[in-house]
Amino acid sequence: MEYFLNNTIEPNLFKISDVPYDNACFYSAISKYVHFAVPHEHIRNLKRFSKWGKSKDIEKMDDYFRNNNDVEYLARYLQMKILNFVKENPNKIIPELGLSIKNAIPIIHEITFDEYLTHYDIFAADDYLNEEIYNENGFLVDRWGSIIEQFVISKIIGCSVVIFNSQKFNTRYNKPVNGKIINNKPEKGVRLRPFQIINKEMLNKKMPIFLIWREYKKNGHYLVAFPKNIKLILEILINK
């Protein structure tokens, strides 16, 4: 239990925000975070990540998204931005994997590099001609966001990407288990475990992107974690 507490973070240091369960959750989560991290509201500035980290008022984010139609637009743009980076930098090494982007794709996504370029040209939430997309081996291609896409967006923006798991400690079995987050509220006892930090060297230099990955109905899903106190969060992360 002590180890669990020492290696997890209180979720109340973040404002959690969900995105649709439409297969594009990674891109939508990044889109929401960009809307938060960039103080300007014009889409041109959002696409340029202008003045990153001089963020909007976190307490007004719910109202902001309620009246904003640019989240999906920016999510589509970000997927294309990531795709173009992959296309132009196939031999870029992902340090966390020790593999190039090109060699990591068949392992992570179970499709070839060329298939990736073809299928990821379609927005993750869209069907191809209203049909599901399959690779040459007959497996469904769902265009999800993995460590590859996390690495690429970290390079595009020039910041770290921190992925948390939501966990709680099960005293009966004396081990951590998946913790539920319902309507953006963690259940009692849930804490956030940082299990992946991409582009770690930028952690204390530029505001990171914070996401939560959790299992939902046996599928992975991303949520956004807007930092309430970035200085305190970074101190905790760096000392863990």
C-alpha positions in Angstrom: 0.0 0.0 0.0 2.8 2.4 0.9 4.6 1.7 -2.4 1.3 2.3 -4.2 0.8 5.7 -2.6 4.4 6.7 -3.1 4.2 6.0 -6.9 0.9 7.5 -7.7 -0.6 11.0 -7.8 -3.8 12.4 -6.4 -6.2 13.0 -9.3 -7.5 16.2 -7.7 -4.4 17.9 -9.0 -6.1 17.6 -12.4 -9.3 18.5 -14.0 -10.4 15.4 -15.9 -12.3 15.7 -19.2 -13.6 12.8 -21.3 -13.9 12.6 -25.1 -16.2 10.5 -27.3 -15.8 6.7 -27.5 -15.5 6.9 -31.3 -12.0 5.4 -32.0 -10.5 8.9 -32.3 -10.1 9.4 -28.5 -6.4 10.0 -28.7 -6.6 12.7 -31.3 -9.7 14.3 -29.6 -7.9 14.2 -26.2 -4.8 15.9 -27.7 -7.1 18.4 -29.5 -8.8 19.3 -26.2 -5.4 19.7 -24.5 -4.1 22.0 -27.3 -7.3 24.1 -26.8 -6.4 24.4 -23.1 -2.6 24.9 -23.5 -2.8 27.6 -26.1 -4.2 30.9 -24.8 -5.4 32.1 -28.2 -8.8 30.9 -29.4 -8.3 31.4 -33.2 -7.8 28.0 -34.9 -4.7 29.4 -36.7 -2.9 29.9 -33.3 -4.1 26.5 -32.1 -2.6 24.8 -35.1 0.7 26.5 -34.5 0.7 25.7 -30.8 1.3 29.4 -30.3 2.5 30.5 -26.8 2.1 26.9 -25.5 1.6 26.7 -21.8 0.2 30.2 -21.2 -3.1 28.3 -20.9 -6.7 29.2 -20.6 -8.6 29.4 -17.3 -9.0 25.8 -16.3 -12.3 26.5 -14.4 -13.9 27.7 -17.6 -12.9 24.8 -19.8 -16.2 23.0 -19.6 -18.1 26.1 -20.9 -15.4 26.6 -23.5 -15.8 23.2 -25.0 -19.6 23.3 -24.7 -19.6 26.3 -27.1 -16.6 25.3 -29.3 -16.9 23.5 -32.6 -13.2 23.2 -33.3 -12.3 20.2 -31.2 -13.0 17.6 -34.0 -11.6 19.9 -36.6 -8.3 20.2 -34.7 -8.3 16.4 -34.0 -8.5 15.7 -37.7 -5.7 18.2 -38.3 -3.5 16.6 -35.6 -4.0 13.1 -37.1 -2.8 14.4 -40.5 0.0 16.2 -38.9 1.2 13.0 -37.2 0.8 11.1 -40.4 2.9 13.5 -42.4 5.6 13.4 -39.7 5.6 9.6 -39.9 5.8 9.7 -43.7 8.7 12.2 -43.6 10.6 10.6 -40.7 10.3 6.8 -41.1 13.8 6.2 -39.6 13.4 8.4 -36.6 14.1 6.3 -33.5 11.6 6.1 -30.7 13.8 5.9 -27.6 11.2 4.2 -25.4 11.1 1.3 -27.9 14.6 1.4 -29.4 13.0 1.1 -32.8 12.5 3.3 -35.8 8.9 4.5 -36.5 8.9 2.3 -39.6 9.9 -0.8 -37.7 7.6 -0.1 -34.8 4.4 0.2 -36.8 4.1 -3.5 -37.7 4.7 -4.5 -34.1 2.4 -1.9 -32.4 -0.3 -1.6 -35.1 0.1 -5.0 -36.8 0.0 -3.4 -40.2 2.8 -2.6 -42.7 4.3 0.9 -43.0 2.6 1.4 -46.4 -0.8 0.2 -44.9 -0.3 2.7 -42.1 0.2 5.6 -44.6 -3.0 4.5 -46.5 -5.3 3.8 -43.6 -4.2 6.6 -41.2 -5.0 9.1 -44.0 -8.6 8.5 -42.9 -9.8 10.1 -39.7 -9.9 7.5 -36.9 -13.6 8.1 -36.2 -14.6 7.8 -39.9 -15.4 4.6 -41.7 -13.9 4.1 -45.2 -16.8 4.3 -47.6 -19.0 3.4 -44.6 -17.2 0.1 -44.2 -14.7 -1.2 -41.6 -11.1 -1.2 -42.8 -9.1 -4.4 -42.8 -5.4 -5.0 -43.5 -4.0 -7.5 -46.0 -4.2 -10.3 -43.4 -7.8 -9.7 -42.7 -7.4 -7.9 -39.3 -9.5 -4.8 -38.5 -7.5 -1.5 -38.7 -8.8 0.9 -36.0 -6.3 3.7 -36.4 -5.8 4.1 -32.6 -3.3 6.3 -30.9 -0.3 4.4 -29.5 3.2 5.1 -28.2 4.2 5.9 -31.8 1.6 8.7 -32.1 2.5 9.9 -28.6 6.1 10.1 -29.6 5.3 12.0 -32.8 3.1 14.6 -31.2 5.7 15.1 -28.5 8.2 15.9 -31.3 5.8 18.1 -33.2 4.9 20.3 -30.2 8.3 19.9 -28.5 7.0 18.8 -25.1 6.7 15.6 -23.0 3.7 13.4 -23.1 2.7 11.8 -19.7 0.3 8.9 -19.7 -1.4 7.9 -16.5 -3.3 4.8 -15.5 -6.2 5.2 -13.1 -5.7 2.7 -10.2 -6.9 2.0 -6.7 -5.4 -0.4 -4.1 -7.4 -3.5 -3.4 -6.8 -4.4 0.2 -8.4 -7.8 -0.2 -5.9 -8.9 -2.8 -3.1 -6.5 -1.6 -2.5 -5.1 -5.1 -3.4 -2.2 -7.4 -6.4 -2.7 -9.7 -8.1 -0.6 -12.4 -9.8 2.4 -10.9 -13.0 3.8 -12.4 -13.5 7.3 -13.6 -17.2 8.0 -14.2 -18.5 11.4 -15.5 -14.9 12.8 -15.1 -14.9 11.9 -11.4 -12.6 9.2 -10.0 -14.2 6.8 -7.6 -13.1 6.8 -4.0 -9.5 5.7 -3.6 -8.5 6.1 -7.2 -5.0 7.6 -7.9 -3.1 8.2 -11.1 0.0 6.1 -11.8 2.5 7.6 -14.4 3.4 4.6 -16.5 4.8 6.3 -19.6 6.6 9.6 -20.1 7.6 10.4 -23.7 10.3 12.9 -24.5 11.2 13.0 -20.9 14.0 15.5 -21.3 11.4 18.2 -22.0 9.5 17.4 -18.8 10.7 20.4 -16.8 11.2 22.8 -19.8 7.8 23.0 -21.4 4.3 22.2 -20.1 3.7 18.5 -20.8 0.6 16.9 -22.2 -1.2 14.9 -19.6 -3.5 12.0 -20.6 -5.2 9.2 -18.8 -5.4 5.8 -20.4 -7.8 3.3 -19.0 -9.6 0.2 -20.0 -13.3 0.5 -20.9 -15.3 -2.5 -21.9 -12.1 -4.3 -22.7 -10.9 -1.5 -25.0 -8.4 1.3 -24.3 -9.6 4.8 -24.0 -7.9 8.2 -23.4 -9.1 11.0 -21.2 -7.6 14.5 -20.8 -6.0 15.6 -17.5 -5.7 19.4 -17.3 -3.1 20.3 -14.7 -4.3 22.6 -11.9 -0.9 23.1 -10.4 1.8 22.3 -13.0 4.7 23.2 -10.7 3.6 20.8 -8.0 2.8 18.0 -10.5 6.2 18.3 -12.1 7.9 18.2 -8.7 6.1 15.0 -7.8 6.8 13.4 -11.2 10.5 14.3 -11.2 11.0 13.0 -7.7 9.3 9.7 -8.4 
